[in-house]
Amino acid sequence: MNGEAVGLLEVYGLVCAFLAADAGCKAANVTLEVFDKNKPANAESLPVPLLVTVKFRGAVADVEEAMRAAQAVAEETTGVVQKHIIPNPTADTEKMLKISALDKS
């Protein structure tokens, strides 16, 4: 994935993440990294008690378009927590993108 931008979209819930990922991939020439999850301490006060991060990879313009489409879908469902685009991730950031709490029991 060297040289590819990454878009991070954190949303409420796994269903919202799938819908956002689908919309983003249909809107632009991007691929997905593995999703990640987080259950914060205040989870019970959230609209959905699980946060999921969708990670888009591709050229900056494609990632931007994917993020716009994904955000629109996420806002229509359970909502967006955070969003960021990293145009040129460092090697250490690349390693961190592979980590996922969804792989753990």
Biopython code that builds the backbone (N, CA, C, O; Angstrom):
import numpy as np
from Bio.PDB.StructureBuilder import StructureBuilder

atoms = [
    (1, "MET", "N", (0.817, -1.200, 0.000)),
    (1, "MET", "CA", (0.000, 0.000, 0.000)),
    (1, "MET", "C", (0.862, 1.265, 0.000)),
    (1, "MET", "O", (0.340, 2.367, 0.171)),
    (2, "ASN", "N", (2.145, 1.120, -0.186)),
    (2, "ASN", "CA", (3.046, 2.269, -0.126)),
    (2, "ASN", "C", (2.586, 3.402, -1.021)),
    (2, "ASN", "O", (2.253, 3.192, -2.188)),
    (3, "GLY", "N", (2.570, 4.610, -0.464)),
    (3, "GLY", "CA", (2.220, 5.784, -1.229)),
    (3, "GLY", "C", (0.743, 6.050, -1.353)),
    (3, "GLY", "O", (0.347, 7.060, -1.936)),
    (4, "GLU", "N", (-0.087, 5.169, -0.821)),
    (4, "GLU", "CA", (-1.532, 5.391, -0.906)),
    (4, "GLU", "C", (-2.031, 6.139, 0.323)),
    (4, "GLU", "O", (-1.583, 5.899, 1.445)),
    (5, "ALA", "N", (-2.961, 7.042, 0.085)),
    (5, "ALA", "CA", (-3.593, 7.757, 1.184)),
    (5, "ALA", "C", (-4.490, 6.797, 1.957)),
    (5, "ALA", "O", (-4.881, 5.745, 1.449)),
    (6, "VAL", "N", (-4.807, 7.174, 3.186)),
    (6, "VAL", "CA", (-5.755, 6.403, 3.985)),
    (6, "VAL", "C", (-6.814, 7.358, 4.523)),
    (6, "VAL", "O", (-6.502, 8.446, 5.006)),
    (7, "GLY", "N", (-8.058, 6.935, 4.434)),
    (7, "GLY", "CA", (-9.168, 7.676, 5.018)),
    (7, "GLY", "C", (-9.729, 6.882, 6.167)),
    (7, "GLY", "O", (-10.044, 5.702, 6.011)),
    (8, "LEU", "N", (-9.860, 7.505, 7.316)),
    (8, "LEU", "CA", (-10.381, 6.851, 8.519)),
    (8, "LEU", "C", (-11.731, 7.462, 8.857)),
    (8, "LEU", "O", (-11.841, 8.667, 9.081)),
    (9, "LEU", "N", (-12.747, 6.628, 8.890)),
    (9, "LEU", "CA", (-14.097, 7.083, 9.216)),
    (9, "LEU", "C", (-14.613, 6.240, 10.371)),
    (9, "LEU", "O", (-14.889, 5.052, 10.207)),
    (10, "GLU", "N", (-14.741, 6.857, 11.533)),
    (10, "GLU", "CA", (-15.236, 6.155, 12.715)),
    (10, "GLU", "C", (-16.731, 6.420, 12.852)),
    (10, "GLU", "O", (-17.172, 7.569, 12.879)),
    (11, "VAL", "N", (-17.501, 5.338, 12.939)),
    (11, "VAL", "CA", (-18.958, 5.428, 12.968)),
    (11, "VAL", "C", (-19.511, 4.634, 14.143)),
    (11, "VAL", "O", (-18.794, 3.875, 14.795)),
    (12, "TYR", "N", (-20.798, 4.826, 14.399)),
    (12, "TYR", "CA", (-21.482, 4.088, 15.450)),
    (12, "TYR", "C", (-22.037, 2.782, 14.886)),
    (12, "TYR", "O", (-22.996, 2.798, 14.115)),
    (13, "GLY", "N", (-21.444, 1.659, 15.263)),
    (13, "GLY", "CA", (-21.999, 0.356, 14.938)),
    (13, "GLY", "C", (-21.453, -0.302, 13.688)),
    (13, "GLY", "O", (-21.008, 0.366, 12.754)),
    (14, "LEU", "N", (-21.496, -1.624, 13.689)),
    (14, "LEU", "CA", (-20.967, -2.420, 12.597)),
    (14, "LEU", "C", (-21.820, -2.325, 11.340)),
    (14, "LEU", "O", (-21.280, -2.284, 10.235)),
    (15, "VAL", "N", (-23.130, -2.289, 11.484)),
    (15, "VAL", "CA", (-23.999, -2.173, 10.312)),
    (15, "VAL", "C", (-23.727, -0.855, 9.590)),
    (15, "VAL", "O", (-23.618, -0.824, 8.364)),
    (16, "CYS", "N", (-23.620, 0.210, 10.340)),
    (16, "CYS", "CA", (-23.301, 1.519, 9.738)),
    (16, "CYS", "C", (-21.955, 1.458, 9.030)),
    (16, "CYS", "O", (-21.802, 2.030, 7.950)),
    (17, "ALA", "N", (-20.980, 0.778, 9.615)),
    (17, "ALA", "CA", (-19.660, 0.652, 8.996)),
    (17, "ALA", "C", (-19.753, -0.073, 7.657)),
    (17, "ALA", "O", (-19.130, 0.349, 6.682)),
    (18, "PHE", "N", (-20.521, -1.153, 7.599)),
    (18, "PHE", "CA", (-20.678, -1.880, 6.339)),
    (18, "PHE", "C", (-21.359, -1.018, 5.282)),
    (18, "PHE", "O", (-20.944, -1.010, 4.123)),
    (19, "LEU", "N", (-22.394, -0.300, 5.674)),
    (19, "LEU", "CA", (-23.094, 0.571, 4.722)),
    (19, "LEU", "C", (-22.187, 1.688, 4.211)),
    (19, "LEU", "O", (-22.181, 1.997, 3.020)),
    (20, "ALA", "N", (-21.420, 2.290, 5.122)),
    (20, "ALA", "CA", (-20.504, 3.365, 4.737)),
    (20, "ALA", "C", (-19.393, 2.835, 3.836)),
    (20, "ALA", "O", (-19.044, 3.474, 2.844)),
    (21, "ALA", "N", (-18.838, 1.677, 4.172)),
    (21, "ALA", "CA", (-17.778, 1.082, 3.367)),
    (21, "ALA", "C", (-18.276, 0.767, 1.960)),
    (21, "ALA", "O", (-17.582, 1.020, 0.976)),
    (22, "ASP", "N", (-19.463, 0.223, 1.876)),
    (22, "ASP", "CA", (-20.051, -0.101, 0.580)),
    (22, "ASP", "C", (-20.230, 1.153, -0.269)),
    (22, "ASP", "O", (-19.888, 1.162, -1.451)),
    (23, "ALA", "N", (-20.762, 2.199, 0.331)),
    (23, "ALA", "CA", (-20.973, 3.456, -0.399)),
    (23, "ALA", "C", (-19.651, 4.054, -0.862)),
    (23, "ALA", "O", (-19.539, 4.516, -1.998)),
    (24, "GLY", "N", (-18.657, 4.047, 0.010)),
    (24, "GLY", "CA", (-17.356, 4.604, -0.349)),
    (24, "GLY", "C", (-16.683, 3.845, -1.472)),
    (24, "GLY", "O", (-16.108, 4.449, -2.378)),
    (25, "CYS", "N", (-16.752, 2.528, -1.421)),
    (25, "CYS", "CA", (-16.120, 1.711, -2.463)),
    (25, "CYS", "C", (-16.836, 1.832, -3.800)),
    (25, "CYS", "O", (-16.211, 1.702, -4.853)),
    (26, "LYS", "N", (-18.137, 2.080, -3.767)),
    (26, "LYS", "CA", (-18.885, 2.271, -5.002)),
    (26, "LYS", "C", (-18.654, 3.664, -5.594)),
    (26, "LYS", "O", (-18.798, 3.853, -6.802)),
    (27, "ALA", "N", (-18.305, 4.622, -4.768)),
    (27, "ALA", "CA", (-18.150, 6.011, -5.209)),
    (27, "ALA", "C", (-16.776, 6.312, -5.790)),
    (27, "ALA", "O", (-16.626, 7.265, -6.554)),
    (28, "ALA", "N", (-15.775, 5.520, -5.443)),
    (28, "ALA", "CA", (-14.407, 5.848, -5.861)),
    (28, "ALA", "C", (-13.560, 4.587, -5.984)),
    (28, "ALA", "O", (-13.946, 3.514, -5.521)),
    (29, "ASN", "N", (-12.414, 4.735, -6.608)),
    (29, "ASN", "CA", (-11.489, 3.631, -6.803)),
    (29, "ASN", "C", (-10.624, 3.467, -5.552)),
    (29, "ASN", "O", (-9.478, 3.914, -5.511)),
    (30, "VAL", "N", (-11.193, 2.821, -4.535)),
    (30, "VAL", "CA", (-10.501, 2.599, -3.267)),
    (30, "VAL", "C", (-10.609, 1.136, -2.866)),
    (30, "VAL", "O", (-11.436, 0.387, -3.385)),
    (31, "THR", "N", (-9.758, 0.754, -1.936)),
    (31, "THR", "CA", (-9.852, -0.554, -1.309)),
    (31, "THR", "C", (-10.032, -0.336, 0.185)),
    (31, "THR", "O", (-9.878, 0.779, 0.683)),
    (32, "LEU", "N", (-10.356, -1.406, 0.892)),
    (32, "LEU", "CA", (-10.553, -1.324, 2.334)),
    (32, "LEU", "C", (-9.437, -2.030, 3.077)),
    (32, "LEU", "O", (-8.972, -3.090, 2.659)),
    (33, "GLU", "N", (-9.013, -1.437, 4.176)),
    (33, "GLU", "CA", (-8.195, -2.130, 5.169)),
    (33, "GLU", "C", (-9.181, -2.788, 6.123)),
    (33, "GLU", "O", (-10.380, -2.514, 6.068)),
    (34, "VAL", "N", (-8.689, -3.638, 6.979)),
    (34, "VAL", "CA", (-9.543, -4.306, 7.961)),
    (34, "VAL", "C", (-10.199, -3.263, 8.883)),
    (34, "VAL", "O", (-9.552, -2.300, 9.295)),
    (35, "PHE", "N", (-11.471, -3.459, 9.197)),
    (35, "PHE", "CA", (-12.175, -2.576, 10.136)),
    (35, "PHE", "C", (-11.542, -2.719, 11.517)),
    (35, "PHE", "O", (-10.870, -3.710, 11.804)),
    (36, "ASP", "N", (-11.764, -1.723, 12.362)),
    (36, "ASP", "CA", (-11.345, -1.808, 13.761)),
    (36, "ASP", "C", (-12.530, -1.412, 14.627)),
    (36, "ASP", "O", (-13.438, -0.721, 14.166)),
    (37, "LYS", "N", (-12.520, -1.845, 15.871)),
    (37, "LYS", "CA", (-13.625, -1.523, 16.775)),
    (37, "LYS", "C", (-13.103, -0.964, 18.084)),
    (37, "LYS", "O", (-11.945, -1.155, 18.454)),
    (38, "ASN", "N", (-13.991, -0.269, 18.769)),
    (38, "ASN", "CA", (-13.676, 0.304, 20.067)),
    (38, "ASN", "C", (-14.979, 0.380, 20.855)),
    (38, "ASN", "O", (-15.999, 0.845, 20.346)),
    (39, "LYS", "N", (-14.934, -0.074, 22.084)),
    (39, "LYS", "CA", (-16.089, 0.080, 22.971)),
    (39, "LYS", "C", (-15.627, 0.982, 24.116)),
    (39, "LYS", "O", (-15.006, 0.513, 25.070)),
    (40, "PRO", "N", (-15.935, 2.288, 24.015)),
    (40, "PRO", "CA", (-15.450, 3.229, 25.026)),
    (40, "PRO", "C", (-16.151, 3.046, 26.373)),
    (40, "PRO", "O", (-17.176, 2.372, 26.475)),
    (41, "ALA", "N", (-15.577, 3.658, 27.389)),
    (41, "ALA", "CA", (-16.112, 3.545, 28.742)),
    (41, "ALA", "C", (-17.549, 4.051, 28.829)),
    (41, "ALA", "O", (-18.339, 3.534, 29.619)),
    (42, "ASN", "N", (-17.894, 5.052, 28.029)),
    (42, "ASN", "CA", (-19.248, 5.614, 28.066)),
    (42, "ASN", "C", (-20.165, 4.968, 27.020)),
    (42, "ASN", "O", (-21.124, 5.594, 26.570)),
    (43, "ALA", "N", (-19.880, 3.740, 26.640)),
    (43, "ALA", "CA", (-20.590, 3.069, 25.541)),
    (43, "ALA", "C", (-22.102, 3.073, 25.716)),
    (43, "ALA", "O", (-22.834, 3.234, 24.739)),
    (44, "GLU", "N", (-22.571, 2.903, 26.915)),
    (44, "GLU", "CA", (-24.023, 2.817, 27.143)),
    (44, "GLU", "C", (-24.733, 4.143, 26.881)),
    (44, "GLU", "O", (-25.949, 4.164, 26.694)),
    (45, "SER", "N", (-23.999, 5.231, 26.865)),
    (45, "SER", "CA", (-24.624, 6.532, 26.601)),
    (45, "SER", "C", (-24.590, 6.907, 25.112)),
    (45, "SER", "O", (-25.102, 7.957, 24.725)),
    (46, "LEU", "N", (-23.993, 6.054, 24.287)),
    (46, "LEU", "CA", (-23.877, 6.324, 22.850)),
    (46, "LEU", "C", (-25.087, 5.796, 22.092)),
    (46, "LEU", "O", (-25.797, 4.927, 22.598)),
    (47, "PRO", "N", (-25.337, 6.309, 20.882)),
    (47, "PRO", "CA", (-26.462, 5.814, 20.075)),
    (47, "PRO", "C", (-26.369, 4.310, 19.813)),
    (47, "PRO", "O", (-27.383, 3.612, 19.810)),
    (48, "VAL", "N", (-25.161, 3.819, 19.596)),
    (48, "VAL", "CA", (-24.861, 2.390, 19.458)),
    (48, "VAL", "C", (-23.590, 2.184, 20.283)),
    (48, "VAL", "O", (-22.638, 2.946, 20.121)),
    (49, "PRO", "N", (-23.542, 1.170, 21.168)),
    (49, "PRO", "CA", (-22.417, 1.064, 22.097)),
    (49, "PRO", "C", (-21.119, 0.494, 21.515)),
    (49, "PRO", "O", (-20.292, -0.038, 22.255)),
    (50, "LEU", "N", (-20.940, 0.602, 20.208)),
    (50, "LEU", "CA", (-19.717, 0.118, 19.576)),
    (50, "LEU", "C", (-19.298, 1.115, 18.501)),
    (50, "LEU", "O", (-20.109, 1.519, 17.667)),
    (51, "LEU", "N", (-18.035, 1.504, 18.527)),
    (51, "LEU", "CA", (-17.492, 2.379, 17.486)),
    (51, "LEU", "C", (-16.676, 1.515, 16.530)),
    (51, "LEU", "O", (-15.904, 0.660, 16.964)),
    (52, "VAL", "N", (-16.849, 1.737, 15.236)),
    (52, "VAL", "CA", (-16.124, 0.971, 14.219)),
    (52, "VAL", "C", (-15.441, 1.958, 13.273)),
    (52, "VAL", "O", (-16.036, 2.948, 12.848)),
    (53, "THR", "N", (-14.185, 1.668, 12.957)),
    (53, "THR", "CA", (-13.431, 2.511, 12.034)),
    (53, "THR", "C", (-13.310, 1.815, 10.688)),
    (53, "THR", "O", (-12.815, 0.692, 10.591)),
    (54, "VAL", "N", (-13.772, 2.507, 9.650)),
    (54, "VAL", "CA", (-13.636, 2.061, 8.262)),
    (54, "VAL", "C", (-12.386, 2.736, 7.715)),
    (54, "VAL", "O", (-12.184, 3.933, 7.916)),
    (55, "LYS", "N", (-11.540, 1.963, 7.018)),
    (55, "LYS", "CA", (-10.274, 2.489, 6.496)),
    (55, "LYS", "C", (-10.229, 2.315, 4.983)),
    (55, "LYS", "O", (-10.137, 1.194, 4.481)),
    (56, "PHE", "N", (-10.293, 3.433, 4.260)),
    (56, "PHE", "CA", (-10.211, 3.430, 2.804)),
    (56, "PHE", "C", (-8.775, 3.681, 2.370)),
    (56, "PHE", "O", (-8.069, 4.469, 3.000)),
    (57, "ARG", "N", (-8.327, 3.013, 1.287)),
    (57, "ARG", "CA", (-6.991, 3.221, 0.734)),
    (57, "ARG", "C", (-7.090, 3.548, -0.743)),
    (57, "ARG", "O", (-7.920, 2.984, -1.456)),
    (58, "GLY", "N", (-6.240, 4.464, -1.206)),
    (58, "GLY", "CA", (-6.190, 4.808, -2.616)),
    (58, "GLY", "C", (-5.525, 6.152, -2.817)),
    (58, "GLY", "O", (-4.896, 6.691, -1.906)),
    (59, "ALA", "N", (-5.667, 6.688, -4.014)),
    (59, "ALA", "CA", (-5.164, 8.028, -4.301)),
    (59, "ALA", "C", (-5.942, 9.037, -3.460)),
    (59, "ALA", "O", (-7.096, 8.796, -3.104)),
    (60, "VAL", "N", (-5.318, 10.148, -3.151)),
    (60, "VAL", "CA", (-5.946, 11.151, -2.276)),
    (60, "VAL", "C", (-7.330, 11.549, -2.783)),
    (60, "VAL", "O", (-8.284, 11.580, -2.005)),
    (61, "ALA", "N", (-7.452, 11.850, -4.059)),
    (61, "ALA", "CA", (-8.750, 12.279, -4.606)),
    (61, "ALA", "C", (-9.795, 11.179, -4.472)),
    (61, "ALA", "O", (-10.956, 11.462, -4.175)),
    (62, "ASP", "N", (-9.400, 9.936, -4.687)),
    (62, "ASP", "CA", (-10.343, 8.822, -4.544)),
    (62, "ASP", "C", (-10.751, 8.623, -3.090)),
    (62, "ASP", "O", (-11.922, 8.378, -2.798)),
    (63, "VAL", "N", (-9.798, 8.726, -2.190)),
    (63, "VAL", "CA", (-10.115, 8.583, -0.763)),
    (63, "VAL", "C", (-11.057, 9.706, -0.321)),
    (63, "VAL", "O", (-11.999, 9.466, 0.434)),
    (64, "GLU", "N", (-10.804, 10.919, -0.787)),
    (64, "GLU", "CA", (-11.688, 12.037, -0.444)),
    (64, "GLU", "C", (-13.113, 11.777, -0.924)),
    (64, "GLU", "O", (-14.071, 12.029, -0.192)),
    (65, "GLU", "N", (-13.257, 11.275, -2.148)),
    (65, "GLU", "CA", (-14.589, 10.990, -2.691)),
    (65, "GLU", "C", (-15.257, 9.843, -1.934)),
    (65, "GLU", "O", (-16.449, 9.907, -1.635)),
    (66, "ALA", "N", (-14.504, 8.811, -1.631)),
    (66, "ALA", "CA", (-15.043, 7.695, -0.864)),
    (66, "ALA", "C", (-15.512, 8.149, 0.516)),
    (66, "ALA", "O", (-16.570, 7.741, 0.994)),
    (67, "MET", "N", (-14.709, 8.996, 1.139)),
    (67, "MET", "CA", (-15.067, 9.496, 2.470)),
    (67, "MET", "C", (-16.341, 10.334, 2.420)),
    (67, "MET", "O", (-17.178, 10.229, 3.317)),
    (68, "ARG", "N", (-16.504, 11.159, 1.396)),
    (68, "ARG", "CA", (-17.729, 11.963, 1.267)),
    (68, "ARG", "C", (-18.955, 11.059, 1.159)),
    (68, "ARG", "O", (-19.956, 11.272, 1.843)),
    (69, "ALA", "N", (-18.867, 10.057, 0.298)),
    (69, "ALA", "CA", (-19.995, 9.146, 0.112)),
    (69, "ALA", "C", (-20.275, 8.346, 1.385)),
    (69, "ALA", "O", (-21.428, 8.189, 1.786)),
    (70, "ALA", "N", (-19.228, 7.849, 2.005)),
    (70, "ALA", "CA", (-19.387, 7.054, 3.229)),
    (70, "ALA", "C", (-19.964, 7.887, 4.367)),
    (70, "ALA", "O", (-20.832, 7.426, 5.108)),
    (71, "GLN", "N", (-19.477, 9.110, 4.497)),
    (71, "GLN", "CA", (-19.977, 9.982, 5.557)),
    (71, "GLN", "C", (-21.462, 10.282, 5.365)),
    (71, "GLN", "O", (-22.222, 10.293, 6.334)),
    (72, "ALA", "N", (-21.874, 10.520, 4.140)),
    (72, "ALA", "CA", (-23.286, 10.816, 3.871)),
    (72, "ALA", "C", (-24.170, 9.648, 4.293)),
    (72, "ALA", "O", (-25.219, 9.853, 4.904)),
    (73, "VAL", "N", (-23.756, 8.435, 3.974)),
    (73, "VAL", "CA", (-24.532, 7.255, 4.357)),
    (73, "VAL", "C", (-24.519, 7.068, 5.874)),
    (73, "VAL", "O", (-25.551, 6.766, 6.474)),
    (74, "ALA", "N", (-23.360, 7.248, 6.486)),
    (74, "ALA", "CA", (-23.251, 7.071, 7.939)),
    (74, "ALA", "C", (-24.119, 8.079, 8.688)),
    (74, "ALA", "O", (-24.743, 7.740, 9.693)),
    (75, "GLU", "N", (-24.156, 9.311, 8.198)),
    (75, "GLU", "CA", (-24.971, 10.331, 8.864)),
    (75, "GLU", "C", (-26.465, 10.044, 8.738)),
    (75, "GLU", "O", (-27.255, 10.486, 9.572)),
    (76, "GLU", "N", (-26.855, 9.305, 7.700)),
    (76, "GLU", "CA", (-28.257, 8.910, 7.542)),
    (76, "GLU", "C", (-28.629, 7.735, 8.443)),
    (76, "GLU", "O", (-29.813, 7.488, 8.674)),
    (77, "THR", "N", (-27.642, 7.013, 8.952)),
    (77, "THR", "CA", (-27.923, 5.864, 9.813)),
    (77, "THR", "C", (-27.635, 6.247, 11.263)),
    (77, "THR", "O", (-28.410, 6.983, 11.874)),
    (78, "THR", "N", (-26.536, 5.757, 11.812)),
    (78, "THR", "CA", (-26.284, 6.010, 13.233)),
    (78, "THR", "C", (-25.333, 7.165, 13.520)),
    (78, "THR", "O", (-25.294, 7.665, 14.645)),
    (79, "GLY", "N", (-24.562, 7.600, 12.515)),
    (79, "GLY", "CA", (-23.732, 8.785, 12.693)),
    (79, "GLY", "C", (-22.237, 8.568, 12.625)),
    (79, "GLY", "O", (-21.740, 7.442, 12.673)),
    (80, "VAL", "N", (-21.532, 9.690, 12.512)),
    (80, "VAL", "CA", (-20.074, 9.724, 12.404)),
    (80, "VAL", "C", (-19.490, 10.243, 13.712)),
    (80, "VAL", "O", (-19.992, 11.208, 14.288)),
    (81, "VAL", "N", (-18.426, 9.594, 14.174)),
    (81, "VAL", "CA", (-17.726, 10.022, 15.384)),
    (81, "VAL", "C", (-16.542, 10.907, 15.008)),
    (81, "VAL", "O", (-16.416, 12.026, 15.506)),
    (82, "GLN", "N", (-15.679, 10.408, 14.132)),
    (82, "GLN", "CA", (-14.470, 11.111, 13.695)),
    (82, "GLN", "C", (-14.206, 10.793, 12.235)),
    (82, "GLN", "O", (-14.670, 9.775, 11.720)),
    (83, "LYS", "N", (-13.460, 11.665, 11.568)),
    (83, "LYS", "CA", (-13.018, 11.384, 10.194)),
    (83, "LYS", "C", (-11.699, 12.093, 9.951)),
    (83, "LYS", "O", (-11.500, 13.237, 10.358)),
    (84, "HIS", "N", (-10.805, 11.387, 9.278)),
    (84, "HIS", "CA", (-9.490, 11.955, 8.967)),
    (84, "HIS", "C", (-8.959, 11.313, 7.692)),
    (84, "HIS", "O", (-9.257, 10.155, 7.399)),
    (85, "ILE", "N", (-8.170, 12.074, 6.936)),
    (85, "ILE", "CA", (-7.460, 11.550, 5.777)),
    (85, "ILE", "C", (-5.978, 11.807, 5.990)),
    (85, "ILE", "O", (-5.567, 12.925, 6.300)),
    (86, "ILE", "N", (-5.177, 10.754, 5.819)),
    (86, "ILE", "CA", (-3.729, 10.869, 5.894)),
    (86, "ILE", "C", (-3.209, 10.677, 4.470)),
    (86, "ILE", "O", (-3.246, 9.562, 3.950)),
    (87, "PRO", "N", (-2.726, 11.746, 3.830)),
    (87, "PRO", "CA", (-2.321, 11.658, 2.426)),
    (87, "PRO", "C", (-1.152, 10.705, 2.161)),
    (87, "PRO", "O", (-1.128, 10.031, 1.131)),
    (88, "ASN", "N", (-0.192, 10.643, 3.070)),
    (88, "ASN", "CA", (0.999, 9.827, 2.850)),
    (88, "ASN", "C", (1.453, 9.239, 4.189)),
    (88, "ASN", "O", (2.360, 9.779, 4.823)),
    (89, "PRO", "N", (0.833, 8.141, 4.623)),
    (89, "PRO", "CA", (1.163, 7.582, 5.933)),
    (89, "PRO", "C", (2.623, 7.121, 6.032)),
    (89, "PRO", "O", (3.199, 6.632, 5.060)),
    (90, "THR", "N", (3.197, 7.285, 7.203)),
    (90, "THR", "CA", (4.558, 6.797, 7.448)),
    (90, "THR", "C", (4.542, 5.272, 7.543)),
    (90, "THR", "O", (3.480, 4.658, 7.644)),
    (91, "ALA", "N", (5.721, 4.674, 7.510)),
    (91, "ALA", "CA", (5.838, 3.214, 7.625)),
    (91, "ALA", "C", (5.258, 2.725, 8.950)),
    (91, "ALA", "O", (4.622, 1.672, 8.995)),
    (92, "ASP", "N", (5.468, 3.473, 10.022)),
    (92, "ASP", "CA", (4.924, 3.071, 11.321)),
    (92, "ASP", "C", (3.398, 3.148, 11.328)),
    (92, "ASP", "O", (2.735, 2.293, 11.915)),
    (93, "THR", "N", (2.844, 4.163, 10.683)),
    (93, "THR", "CA", (1.389, 4.267, 10.584)),
    (93, "THR", "C", (0.844, 3.107, 9.764)),
    (93, "THR", "O", (-0.201, 2.549, 10.096)),
    (94, "GLU", "N", (1.546, 2.741, 8.695)),
    (94, "GLU", "CA", (1.134, 1.601, 7.870)),
    (94, "GLU", "C", (1.002, 0.337, 8.722)),
    (94, "GLU", "O", (0.044, -0.420, 8.568)),
    (95, "LYS", "N", (1.962, 0.111, 9.619)),
    (95, "LYS", "CA", (1.908, -1.062, 10.507)),
    (95, "LYS", "C", (0.672, -1.008, 11.393)),
    (95, "LYS", "O", (0.005, -2.023, 11.593)),
    (96, "MET", "N", (0.366, 0.166, 11.922)),
    (96, "MET", "CA", (-0.772, 0.311, 12.835)),
    (96, "MET", "C", (-2.106, 0.089, 12.123)),
    (96, "MET", "O", (-3.071, -0.341, 12.755)),
    (97, "LEU", "N", (-2.178, 0.371, 10.834)),
    (97, "LEU", "CA", (-3.417, 0.191, 10.079)),
    (97, "LEU", "C", (-3.836, -1.272, 10.005)),
    (97, "LEU", "O", (-5.007, -1.568, 9.769)),
    (98, "LYS", "N", (-2.901, -2.182, 10.202)),
    (98, "LYS", "CA", (-3.187, -3.615, 10.131)),
    (98, "LYS", "C", (-3.796, -4.153, 11.430)),
    (98, "LYS", "O", (-4.362, -5.246, 11.442)),
    (99, "ILE", "N", (-3.683, -3.397, 12.511)),
    (99, "ILE", "CA", (-4.177, -3.856, 13.810)),
    (99, "ILE", "C", (-5.706, -3.714, 13.845)),
    (99, "ILE", "O", (-6.266, -2.715, 13.395)),
    (100, "SER", "N", (-6.352, -4.736, 14.388)),
    (100, "SER", "CA", (-7.813, -4.686, 14.502)),
    (100, "SER", "C", (-8.275, -5.449, 15.732)),
    (100, "SER", "O", (-7.918, -6.611, 15.926)),
    (101, "ALA", "N", (-9.068, -4.790, 16.556)),
    (101, "ALA", "CA", (-9.660, -5.448, 17.715)),
    (101, "ALA", "C", (-10.772, -6.405, 17.309)),
    (101, "ALA", "O", (-11.205, -7.219, 18.125)),
    (102, "LEU", "N", (-11.245, -6.328, 16.067)),
    (102, "LEU", "CA", (-12.265, -7.273, 15.596)),
    (102, "LEU", "C", (-11.706, -8.684, 15.483)),
    (102, "LEU", "O", (-12.464, -9.654, 15.455)),
    (103, "ASP", "N", (-10.375, -8.803, 15.416)),
    (103, "ASP", "CA", (-9.736, -10.113, 15.335)),
    (103, "ASP", "C", (-9.640, -10.799, 16.697)),
    (103, "ASP", "O", (-9.286, -11.975, 16.778)),
    (104, "LYS", "N", (-9.947, -10.084, 17.736)),
    (104, "LYS", "CA", (-9.773, -10.617, 19.096)),
    (104, "LYS", "C", (-11.123, -10.979, 19.712)),
    (104, "LYS", "O", (-12.143, -10.356, 19.419)),
    (105, "SER", "N", (-11.107, -11.970, 20.548)),
    (105, "SER", "CA", (-12.344, -12.395, 21.227)),
    (105, "SER", "C", (-12.689, -11.492, 22.374)),
    (105, "SER", "O", (-13.696, -11.708, 23.048)),
]
sb = StructureBuilder()
sb.init_structure("model")
sb.init_model(0)
sb.init_chain("A")
sb.init_seg("    ")
for serial, (resi, resn, name, xyz) in enumerate(atoms, 1):
    if name == "N":
        sb.init_residue(resn, " ", resi, " ")
    sb.init_atom(name, np.array(xyz, "f"), 0.0, 1.0, " ", f" {name:<3s}", serial, name[0])
structure = sb.get_structure()
